[in-house]
Amino acid sequence: MEKSEPSVGQYTCNEYRQEMILLGLQKRLSSPDLTPEEKESLLKEIARNEQQMGID
Protein backbone atom coordinates (compact mmCIF):
# COMPACT_ATOMS: atom_id res chain seq x y z
CA MET A 1 0.00 0.00 0.00
CA GLU A 2 1.11 3.49 -0.74
CA LYS A 3 1.51 5.88 2.19
CA SER A 4 -0.68 8.91 1.93
CA GLU A 5 0.35 12.28 3.28
CA PRO A 6 -1.62 13.59 6.25
CA SER A 7 -4.56 15.63 5.17
CA VAL A 8 -4.71 19.31 5.98
CA GLY A 9 -6.29 19.86 9.36
CA GLN A 10 -5.43 16.43 10.74
CA TYR A 11 -4.74 16.60 14.47
CA THR A 12 -1.50 14.82 15.32
CA CYS A 13 -0.07 13.29 18.47
CA ASN A 14 2.67 15.92 18.48
CA GLU A 15 0.13 18.72 18.45
CA TYR A 16 -1.74 17.09 21.33
CA ARG A 17 1.51 16.71 23.26
CA GLN A 18 2.43 20.37 22.72
CA GLU A 19 -1.00 21.44 23.93
CA MET A 20 -0.70 19.33 27.08
CA ILE A 21 2.74 20.75 27.81
CA LEU A 22 1.37 24.27 27.36
CA LEU A 23 -1.56 23.55 29.67
CA GLY A 24 0.80 22.16 32.29
CA LEU A 25 2.97 25.26 32.12
CA GLN A 26 -0.06 27.52 32.42
CA LYS A 27 -1.27 25.55 35.42
CA ARG A 28 2.13 25.87 37.10
CA LEU A 29 2.04 29.61 36.37
CA SER A 30 -1.18 29.95 38.37
CA SER A 31 0.54 28.66 41.52
CA PRO A 32 0.51 31.39 44.19
CA ASP A 33 3.88 30.43 45.69
CA LEU A 34 6.06 31.11 42.61
CA THR A 35 9.07 33.35 42.93
CA PRO A 36 9.38 36.18 40.39
CA GLU A 37 12.24 34.27 38.74
CA GLU A 38 10.16 31.11 38.39
CA LYS A 39 7.26 33.10 36.99
CA GLU A 40 9.50 34.79 34.44
CA SER A 41 10.99 31.45 33.43
CA LEU A 42 7.53 29.91 32.97
CA LEU A 43 6.36 32.89 30.90
CA LYS A 44 9.38 32.53 28.60
CA GLU A 45 8.77 28.80 28.20
CA ILE A 46 5.07 29.39 27.48
CA ALA A 47 5.96 32.01 24.85
CA ARG A 48 8.47 29.63 23.23
CA ASN A 49 5.90 26.81 23.10
CA GLU A 50 3.23 29.09 21.69
CA GLN A 51 5.62 30.24 19.00
CA GLN A 52 6.42 26.62 18.07
CA MET A 53 2.69 25.92 17.87
CA GLY A 54 2.09 29.01 15.73
CA ILE A 55 -0.29 30.66 18.20
CA ASP A 56 1.85 33.60 19.26
Contact map, one row per residue, 1 for C-alpha under 8 A:
11100000000000000000000000000000000000000000000000000000
11110000000000000000000000000000000000000000000000000000
11111000000000000000000000000000000000000000000000000000
01111100000000000000000000000000000000000000000000000000
00111110000000000000000000000000000000000000000000000000
00011111010000000000000000000000000000000000000000000000
00001111110000000000000000000000000000000000000000000000
00000111110000000000000000000000000000000000000000000000
00000011111000000000000000000000000000000000000000000000
00000111111100000000000000000000000000000000000000000000
00000000111110110000000000000000000000000000000000000000
00000000011111110000000000000000000000000000000000000000
00000000001111111000000000000000000000000000000000000000
00000000000111111100000000000000000000000000000000000000
00000000001111111110000000000000000000000000000000001000
00000000001111111111000000000000000000000000000000000000
00000000000011111111100000000000000000000000000000000000
00000000000001111111110000000000000000000000000010001000
00000000000000111111111000000000000000000000000000000000
00000000000000011111111100000000000000000000000000000000
00000000000000001111111110000000000000000000000000000000
00000000000000000111111111000000000000000000010011000000
00000000000000000011111111100000000000000000000000000000
00000000000000000001111111110000000000000000000000000000
00000000000000000000111111111000000000000100110000000000
00000000000000000000011111111100000000000100010000000000
00000000000000000000001111111110000000000000000000000000
00000000000000000000000111111110000000000100000000000000
00000000000000000000000011111110010000100110000000000000
00000000000000000000000001111111000000000000000000000000
00000000000000000000000000111111110000000000000000000000
00000000000000000000000000000111110000000000000000000000
00000000000000000000000000000011111000000000000000000000
00000000000000000000000000001011111111100000000000000000
00000000000000000000000000000000111111100000000000000000
00000000000000000000000000000000011111110000000000000000
00000000000000000000000000000000011111111000000000000000
00000000000000000000000000000000011111111100000000000000
00000000000000000000000000001000011111111110000000000000
00000000000000000000000000000000000111111111000000000000
00000000000000000000000000000000000011111111100000000000
00000000000000000000000011011000000001111111110000000000
00000000000000000000000000001000000000111111111000000000
00000000000000000000000000000000000000011111111100000000
00000000000000000000000010000000000000001111111110000000
00000000000000000000010011000000000000000111111111000000
00000000000000000000000000000000000000000011111111100001
00000000000000000000000000000000000000000001111111110000
00000000000000000100010000000000000000000000111111111000
00000000000000000000010000000000000000000000011111111111
00000000000000000000000000000000000000000000001111111111
00000000000000000000000000000000000000000000000111111110
00000000000000100100000000000000000000000000000011111111
00000000000000000000000000000000000000000000000001111111
00000000000000000000000000000000000000000000000001111111
00000000000000000000000000000000000000000000001001101111
